[in-house]
Amino acid sequence: MSVQIRITLSKELDELLGKVAKKLGKKKSMLARELMEQKMYDLNLIQKELNKLVEE
């Protein structure tokens, strides 16, 4: 099941995200989601939760 969230960005960040998304051929929302997921992996947040599930 998918859940939608709303985020607020500065005008400058929104413009930058739009430029990068256009260059990559993606929607801004898709790029923002991918960046958030990558950051969660970088911080080991996802791995920690997955490890907890495996241990149970």
SULPE-V440405 format. One record per pair of residues at least 4 apart in sequence whose ideal C-beta (glycine too) atoms are under 6 Angstrom apart, sorted by the first residue. I is the first residue (numbers start at 1). J is the second residue. D is the distance in whole Angstrom. If there is no record, write none. Layout:
I:J:D, I:J:D
This chain:
9:13:4, 9:14:4, 17:28:5, 18:28:6, 21:26:5, 21:28:5, 21:31:4, 26:30:5, 26:31:5, 40:45:5, 40:46:5, 41:46:6, 44:48:6
